[in-house]
Amino acid sequence: MASLVNASQFEVVAIWTILGIAILGLAYALFLRAEVVRKEKGTSKMQEVWNAIRLGADAYLNRQLKTILPLIAVLTVVLFFSVYIVPPTEEALARFPQFSPDQVRVVIGIGRAVAFILGASFSLLVGQFGMRTAVQGSVRVAAASRKSFGEALKIAYRSGTITGMLTDGLGLLGGTVIFMIFGIAAPDALLGFGFGGTLLALFMRVGGGIYTKAADVGADLVGKVEAGIPEDDPRNAAVVADLVGDNVGDCAGMAADIFESYEVTIVSGLILGLALMSITHELKWIVFPLLVRGIGVLSSIIGTYLVKGKKEERRGNAMTAINKGFYTSAGISIVSFLFLAVFYMHEWRAFLSVGVGILLAILIDEVTKYFTDTHHKPVKDIASASRTGSATLILRGLAVGFEASVWQILVIAATILAAVIIYWGQPVTFVLYGVAMTGIGMLTLTGNNVAMDSYGPIVDNANGIGEMAHLEPESRQVLADMDAVGNTTKAITKGVAIGSAVIAAVSLFGSFLTDVAKVQAQMGVPEALRLMTTGIRVSDPRVFIGMLVGGAIPWLFSSLTINSVARAAALIVEEVRRQFKIPGLLEGKVSPDYKQAVGICTIAAQKELVGLALIAVLTPLIIGMLLQVEALGGFLAGAILSGQLLAVFMATSGGAWDNAKKTIEDGLYGGKGSEPHKASVVGDTVGDPLKDTAGPALNPMIKVINLVSLLAAPILIQYKTSDPGVIAAVVICVILVAGAIVFSKRGGFKKAKEESEAKF
């Protein structure tokens, strides 16, 4: 490999081995899929319900693809030409000495554009293929519940593991191949790779979140509260849309979300590793994060395969089996990293950094579990508050979310402090590298984390299929038990996703400082005035303004997404109420029109995608052009802090309200149909768009802002705010952002119902 200058024989072999491990992870995913689809699909009624879910999910994904492809095409062209505004980096010229500077620009431009398409395609593949497999798995889990708990658990978890291994394999494959081709010039292409994955994750997170919660809220308000019928009752027209939503929101959306965190941490790790290589002239800083990721894939394969219950069991603890797999993978990883540190890195600092990352993942797991699990005091307190009405229950949930945000941010702050202590006395680039390695370590067990997350919607769908197909009470109880655990695993992985988003954003923040300082050096800016030396000075009013605006953006984003859910849910409420008036429907003599509800959710979800993406892409450009790059750094800091606090608050409150409702439905305080149950349904309905739409959407939004800033900063340095072209660009960007906000608030859903009637 010509790109690996001064590489030892071990390092060359290691890179090729990492590539092989990435392919092995993908092969393992295909092996598990073949194993899952061989299982039986149950009765004809189960297959009928499952087929309706499958067709609805396919329709949503196909329409989403048509919505986002035009923007992807435009951005591919923009990324290609972005390299023409700044001179080629020294690393790019050194990597391709056979080309002239103009030819190097073409090579790097093509590399960045192709990497962008690759990142977007991989993110799309993880979401789409993983979700379709989850749909395949759900009906088989329902069928297996008639035999044993152990068999149902194994199918559910392995169906989710397929998505996890796709995330692992494709993320590692993309980063490794780009590095093998571009070598020391890899950052130019890696930014495109990370941006492609992050942008697609934003689309899938927002679209899937609006879809799933519009259906869920609409189904619950009319079905449970107004009509008093059970969840997933086949008479409810929104039930199939709700089950489809679990897949497009929690499977496709979350998989793409964690995949882009996986991508972004490897991108920032390699960028900072290359910066350290220029200081120490050692390739180990780049090879180490790739080796860590390779070990993570192998340990996830072993750990996920161990998750199973005893086949003869009719009841069991799914969380115990899942934890066994997770901690097995964690143990294998830590021991392997120890050997890597001793025999390859010849130092402890890198090992301690990734070790702290694994510890961070475990701590966030435990903090999230404490605040959202049914066995702990916060959820019990919320359930107890239901006895005095929905208002006190909601207040309890708000308090739980606020407190959880504090503890999680303290855990993350302690993690970053650990990186500072580990590299104490070293230049700031080493500290930032340590933070990036913490993110790499935290997402070492991505295969396990995504498997845990996908397990949730798979068993939720299986439970819904069981109720709609009228399975035996014993089978329904197996599915209900597994579904309760699924709520906890989804909450845990949301916590991991949020924590990883913050660590990845801090790592990218370090890359932002490094890249800006490098361009300033090329421009002849004195070292004392470069951003890496001055830092981001909050005392500068422009920087403070940037920080204020950055802190406000997550709130605007959340407002628009929650409004979208509210309006789409209102359409579903009207539709379900209309169908309940059809003679014979509530008596079970007439089947509801499921396609109409699916159509409303599908079209409504797509209305917001481009507008919200424009807000995330253009707001950092506006700040950078008006207030320059240091203020843009302040903007990033504000967005990271505000976004993290808000995301944890919404995810935790929503998860706690949901599980409080589950405990009451299991018989507490009068059980289903009681006044406390009705209060808990209201709380769950309020929490749904928080935990499954607005909160999770902030993860990719933060990283889109970071990557846009990274790509734009070297260009923005070349111009002044007073330049006519910059003024024109600012005006255009402001008009586009204002238009996106107005469209989202006014025009997003006026014709959604009419369109769904015409197309579905």
N, C-alpha and C positions, 0 to 999 in steps of 0.2 A: 504494500500500500504506500504509494508515493506521498500520500497526505500525512503519514505518520513519521515525521522527521525525527531522527534520533530515538526512535522507539526501540526498546529492548526486544529480544525474542519473546520473552514472556508477555510483553504488552501487545505484540502483534497477535500472538496466539489467543490472548485474552479477548481482544476485540472480536476476532472471528468466533470465539466461543460464545460471547454475548449475543452475536447475531444468531447463532444456532439456538441459544436458549429462547430468544424471541420467537423463532419459528416453532420451537417445541411447545411454547405456551399456546400458540395458535392451533397447533396439532392437537393438544390436549382439549381445547375448546371444541374442536370438531369431533373428537372421540366422545366427549360427554354428550354432545348433541345427538350423535348416532345412538348412544345408549338410551337417552331420554325418549326419542321418537319411537323406539321399539316397544315401549310400554303401551299397555292397552288404554283406550280412551273412554271406556265405560259404556253406559247405556245410550240408546239413540237420543233420549231427551237431553242427556248431558252434552252429547255432541252437537245437538241443535243449538243449545245455548252458547256453547264454545264457538261454533261457527259464526254466530252473530257477532260475538266479540272480535273474532279474527278479522271478519270483513270490515267492521268499524275501524279497527286499528289500521288496517291496510289503507282504507280510504283517507284517514287522517294523514298518515305518513306521505302518501302520494301527493296530496294537496299541499302539504308543507314543503315538499321538495320543489314544487313548481313556484311557490312563493319566494323561496330564498335563492334559487339559482341565478336570477338576473343580478342580484346584488353581489353574489360571489364572482360572477363574470366581470363586473365593473371593478371590484377591488383587486382582482388578479392583474388587470391592466395597470391600475394605480400602483400596485406594489412593484411591478416590473419597472416602471418609469421613475419610481422613487429613488433609485440608485443613481440616476443621472444628475441629481441636483447637488450632490456632495461628491468630492473626489473619492476614489477607491481607497480603502484602508490599507495601511502598510501590510497587514496580514494577507489581504486579498492579492496584493501585488507579489508578495513573497510566495504565496501558494501557486500562483499561475505566472511564473516568470517568463514563460514562452509567449505571452500575450502582451500587447500594448495596453496602456491604461484604458483606452476606449473599448478595447476588446474585453478587458477584465470587467468593465461595467456591464457589458452584455451578458457575460457568463454569470455574474452575481445577480443581475436582474432576472435572468431566466431561473437561476437557482432559487431565488426568493419567491418568485411567482409559482414555480412548480411545488416548492415546499408548502406554500400557502394552500394550494389545491390538495396536496397530500394530507396536510393536517385537517382540513375541512372534510375530506373524504373519509379519513380514518375515524374522525369523531362521528360522522354520519353513519358509518358502518357499525361502530360500536353500539350506537343508539338503535338503529333499525334492526340489525341482525340479532342483537341481544334481546330487543323487545319481542320480535317475532318468535324467538325461541322461548321466551317467558310465556307467551300465549300458548305455545305448544305444550309447555310443561304444566300449566294450570289444570287442564282437563285431566291430565294423567295423575296429578296429585289427588284430585277429587276421586278418581277411580281407585287409586291405591289406598285411600282412607277406608275403603270398605274391607280391606285385608288387614292392615296393621298401621300403627303410628310410625313404626320404623321405616317401612317402605315409602310412606308418603313423605316423611322428612327427607329421606335420601333423594327422592326425585325432585322435591322442591329446591333443596339446597344446590344440587348439581345443575339444575336448570339455571339458577342464578349465577353459579360459578362460570358458566359459559360466557356470560357478559363480563365477569371479572377477568377471565383469562384473555378475552379479546382486548380489554383495556390494557392489561399488562403487555401482551404480545405486540400489539400495534404501536403503543407508545414507545416501547423499547426499540422496536424495529425502525421506526421513523427517525428517532434521534441518532441511533447508531449508524444507519446508512448515510444520513446527511453528514455526520462527522467523518465517516470513512471517505466520502467523496471530497469534502471541502476542507478537512483538516483545520488548520489555524484560522481559516476564513469562514468557519462554520457559523459563527454568530449571525452573519448577514442572512444566511438561509434559515437558520433556526428561528429567528424572529418571525419569519413568514409561516413556518410550521406551527409555532405556538399560536399565532394570531388566527390562523385558519381553524384550529381546533377550538379555540376559545369562542370565536364568533359563532360557530355552529352550535356549541354548547349553549350559548345565550339564546339562540333561536329555539332550540329543542326544550330548554328549561322554561322559557316564557310561554311558548305555545302549548307545551304539554301541561304546564301548571294551570293556565287559564282553562284549558279543556277539562282537565280532571276535576277542578274545584267548581266549575260552573255546573257540571253534571251532578257532582256529589251534593253540593249545597241545595240545588233544585230538587233533587230526589229526596233528601232528608226533610226539607221544610214541608213539602206537600205530603210525602208518604208517611213519615214517622209522626210529625207534629200534627198535621191537619187531618189526615185520614186514619192515623193510628194503626197502620199496617207495618209489618216487620221490614227491616233492612233487606234489600235484594229480593223483595217480593215481586214475582213475575207480572203482577198487575200494574206495576209502576213503569210508565213509559221511559223513564230516565235511567232505569237500572242497568241496561246494557251499555248506555253511554258512560255511566259511572264506572263500570267494570273495564271498559275500553280506556277510560281516563287513568285508571290505576297503572296501566301499562305505558301509555304515552307520557305520563307525568313522572312516575316513580321508576320505571325501567329505562325508557329511552332518554328522558330528561336527566335523571341522576347519573346514568352511565356516561353520558356525554359530559356532564359536569365534572365528575371525578377524573375522566380521561383528560380533560383539558388541564386540570390541576397536575396530573401526572406528567403531561407534556411540558407545562410551564416550569415546573420545578427542575426538570432535566435541562430545559433550555437555559434557565438562569444559572444552574450549576455548571454547565459547560462554558457559558460566557465568562463567569467568574473564574473558572478553572483555567481558561485560556489567559485571562489577565494575570493569574498567579504564575502560569508557565512562562510568561514574558519576564517575570521578576526572578524566578528561581531556575528557569531553563530545565524544568523537570516535567515530563509528560504525565506523571502519576496523578496530578490534580484533575486531569480530564478523565483518565481511565478509571479512577476510583469510583466516581458516581455511577458510571456505566456498570461496573462490576457489582456495586451495591444493588442496582436495579435487577441485574441478572440473577443474583442470589435471591432477591425477593420473589422473582417469578418461580424459581425452583421450590422455595419454601412454601409458597402459596399452593402450588400443585400438591405437595405432600399434605399440608394442613387441611385443605378443602376436601381431599379425598377421604380423610378420616371422619368427616361429619356424617354420621349415620346413627340410627337407633336400632334396637333389637327388633328383628322382624316379627317376633311373636307378640310384642307389646301392643296393647290397645291404648295406653296412655303413657306419656313420657314428657320429659322436660327438654324441649327443643333448644332452649337457651344454653343448657349445660353442654349439649353436643356441639353447638356452634362455637361456644367459648373454648372447648377442647381443641377444635381445629385452629382457632385464632391464636391461642397461646402456644400451640405446637409450632406453628409457623414463626411466631415471634422468637421462640427459643432457638430454633434452627438458624434464624437470621442473625441473632446477636452473637452466637458462637462463631458463625462463619465470618462476621465482620471483625471479630477479635483476631482470628487467624490472618485475615487480610491486612489488618493494621500492623501486626507483628512482622509478617514475612514479606509484605510488599511495600506498605507505606513507611515502615520503620519508625513509626511515631504513634502516639495515642490520641492526638487531637481529632483527627478525622473520625476515628472509631467513636470517641466520646460524642461527637456531633451527631452522627447517625443514631447512636444509642439514645441520645436525648430526644431525637425525633420519634423513635419507637415508643419511648416513655410518654411523650406528648400525646400520641395517638391513644395509648392506654388510659391516660388521665382524662382526656376528653371523653372517651368511652364511659368512664366511671362517673364523671360529673353529669353527663347527659343522662345516663341511666338513673342516677339518683333523682334528678328532677322530672323524669318522664315515666319511669317504671311504676307499675301498679303496686309494687311491694313496698315502696318508700313513702315517706311522710308527705312530700309535696302533693302528689296525686291524691293521696288519701284525704288531705285537707281540702282539696278542690271538690272531691266527691262529697265530703261532709257539708260543704257550703251549699250544695244543691238543695238541701232541705229548706233553705230560706229563700230560694228563688234563683233565677238566672243572673240577676245583677250581682249578688254576692259571689256566685260561682265565677263570673267573669273577672271580678276584682281580684279574687284569689289567684286566678290564672295569670293575670297581668303582673302581680307581685312575684310569682314564681319565675316568669320570664325575665323580669328586671334583675332579680337576684342571680339567676343563672348566667346572665351576660357579664356580671361583675366577676364571678369565679372563673369563667372561661377566659376573660381577657387577662386576669392575673396569671393563669396558667401559661398563656401565650407570652406574656411579658417575662415571666420567669424563664421560659425557654430561650427567648432572645438574649436575656441576661446571661444564661449559661453559655451561649455562643461567644459572648464578649469575654467571659471569664476563661473559657477554654483557649481562646487566642489572645489572652492578655499580653500587652506589650508588643503585639504585632501590628503592622499597618492595617488600616481599616479594610482593605480588600480581603485580608485573611478573615476578619470578623464577618464580613458579608458572605464570604464563601462558607463559613461555619453555619450561618443562618440557612443558606441554600442547602447544605448537607442535612440540616435538621428537617427541611421539607422533604428531601429525598428519603430520609429515614422514616419520616411519618407516613409516607405513601409506599413504603417497602411492601406492606401487606395489602396493596390495592386489590389484588385478586380476592382476598378474604373479605375486604370491606364492601366491594361491589356485590359479591355473592350474598352477603348479609342484607344489603339493601334490596336487591332483586328478589330475595326470598320473600320479603314483605308483600309486594303486589301479587306475586305468584300464589301465595296461600290465601290472600284476600280474594283473588279471582276464583280460586278453587272453592273457597267457602261460599261465594256467591253462586257458583255453578251448583254446588251441593244443595243450597236452599231452593233455587229455581227448579232443579230437577227432582226435588222432594226425596233426597237420600234418607237412609235410615238414621234415627236419632243418634246411634252410637257413632256413625261416620261423621255426622254433623258436629258432634262434640269434639272429635279428633281435629277436625278442620278449624273449629272455633278456638281450641287451645293453641293451635299453630298460628292462627291469625293474630291472637293476642300477643304472642312473641314477636310476630312480624311488625307490629306497631312499634315495639321497643327497638328492634334492629334498624328500622327506618329512621327513628329518631337519632340513634347512635351514629349512623352513617351521615346523617345531615350535619351532626356536630363535627364529625371528621372532615366533611367537605368544607364547612365554614372555616374550621381551623386551618386546613391546608390552603384554603384560598388566601387567608391572611399571611401565612408564612410564605407562600408563593409570591404574593404581592410585595412583601418586604424584600424578598430576594430580587424581584424585578426592579424594585426601587434602588437596590444596590447596583444592578446592571445599568439603570438609568444614569446614576452618578458617574459610573465608569465610562460609559459611552460618550456622555456629554463632555467629560474632561478630555477624552481622547480626541474628539473633534476640535475642542478648543486648543489643544496642543498643536494640531495640524494647522490651525489658523494663526498660530503665533501668539495666542493669549498667554501672558506671563503666568507662571505656575501659581503664584500667590492669589491670582484672580480666578483660577479654575474652580469649577463646582466641587470637585473632589476635595479641594483644600478649604474652600469657604464654607461648604455645607449648605443646607437649606436654612436661611436666616429668617426665623419667624418675626424678628424685629423689623424686617423690611415690610412696609405697608402693602406692597404689591404681593409679596409672598403670603401675608396674612389674608389678603383678599382671596387669593387662590385657594388657601386652606378652607376658608369659610364656604366658598362656592363648592369645593370638592366635598365638604361635609354635607352639603344640602342635596347633592345629586342622588344619593341612595334614597332619601326621603321622597323626592320627586318620582323616582323610578318605582318605589313601592306604592305610592299613591296611585299612579297610573295603572299598575298591574292589579291592585285590589279593586279599583273602579271597574276594570275590565271584567273581573270575575263577577262583581255585583250585577253588572248589566247583563252579562251572558246568563247568569243564574236566574235573573228575572224572566228572561225569555223561556228558560226551562220550566220555571214555576208555572207560567201561563200555559205552556204546552201540556204539562202533566195535568193541571186542573181541567183543561179543555177535554183531555182524553178520559178523565175520570167521569165526565158527564155522559160519555157514550153508553147507551143502554146495554146492560149485561156485562160491562167490563169489570166492575168491582165484584160481581158475582162469579167471575172466572169463566163466563160463557163466551166472551169475545177477547181476542188477543190485542194488546196495545200495539201502536205503530212505533217500534223501537227506532227505525231508520230516521224518523223525523227528528227525534231528540239528538241522535248521533250527528245528523247533518247540521243542526243549529250549533252544537258545540264545536264541530270541525271548522265551520266558516268563521264563527266568532273568534276562535283562537288565533286564526291567521291574520285577523284585522290589525293586530297590534305589533306584529313581528318587525317589520321594516322600520316603523316609527321609533320603537324603543331602541333598536340597533343604531339608528341615526343619532339618538341622544347620547348613547354611550361612546360612539365613535367621534362625534363632532364637538362635544363640550370640551374635551382636553385640547383640541386644536384651537378653539376660540380663546381659551385661557392662555395657551402658549403664544398665539399670535398677538394678543392684546398686551399681555404682561410679561412675556419672555419666559425662558426655560426655568429659571429659579422659582418663579411663581407657579409654573407647571408642577415643579416638585412639591410645593406646598399644597397644590390641588390634589396630588396623589396621596399625600399624607392624610389630608382631610377625608378623602373618599375611603381609604383603607380603615381608618379608625371608626368613622361613622357607620360604614357598611358592616363592619364586623359586629359592633354592638347591636345594631338593628336586626341583623340576620339571626344572631343567637337568640335575641329576645323573641322574635316572631316564631322561629322554629321550636323553641322550648315551650312557650305558652301554648301553641297549637298542639304539640305532642302531648302535653300534660292534660289539656282539655279533652283530647281524644281518648286517652286512657282512663280518665275519670269517668267518662261515659261508659267505657267498656266494663269497668268494675260495677257500675250500677246495673248494666244489662245482665251481668252475671248473678244478679239477685240482691245486691246491696240496696238498702233504703227503699225497698218495695219493688225493685226490678223494673222490667220493661212496662211502659204504660203508666207508671206512677208520676206524680208531680216532680220529684227529684230527677226522674229520667228525662222528662220534657225540658227541664232547666239545663240538664247536661247536654242535650241535643243542641240547644241554642248555643251553648259555649263551644261545642265541637264545630258547629256551623260557622261561628265567628273565627275560630282558629284555623279552619281548613285553608282559606286563601293565604293566611299568614305563613303556615308551616310548609305548604306545598306549592305555593306560587311566588309570593313576594319575597319571602326569606331566601329560599334557594336561588332565585333569579339574581340576587345580589352577588353571589359567588362569581359567576362568569362576567357580570357587569364590571366588578372591580378589576378583573384581569384584562378585560377588553380595554378599559381605560389605561391600564398600565402599559399594555403592549402598543397601543396607539401612540402613547407618549414616547415610548422607546423608539418606535419607528420614525416619529415626527421630529423629535428633539434635534438630531443632527441637521435636519433641514431648516428648522426654525432659527437655529443659530446664524444661518447665512443671511437672514433678512432683518429689517427693522420694522417696527410697527407703523412707521410713517410711510413706508413704501406703498405706492398706489395698488400694486397687486395684492399686498397683504390686506389693505383696507377692503378691497373688493371681496377677497376670500372670506374675511370676517363677516361682512354683510350677508354673503350667500349662506354661510354656515348658520348665522343667527336666524335667518329666514327659515331655513330647513328645520332647525330645532323647534322654533316657534310653531311652524306648521305641523310638526309631529305631535307636539303637545295638544294643539287645538284639535287635530284629527282624533287623537286618542280620547279626548274628553267629550267630543261632540259626535263625530261621524263614524265611530268604529262599528256600531251595531245596528244602524238604522235599517239596513236591508238584509241582515243575517237570516232572519226567519224566512223572508221571501226567497232568498237565494237557496236556502236549504230545501224549501218546498219544490223549487224548480229542479235542483240537482240530485236530491236524495229521495 
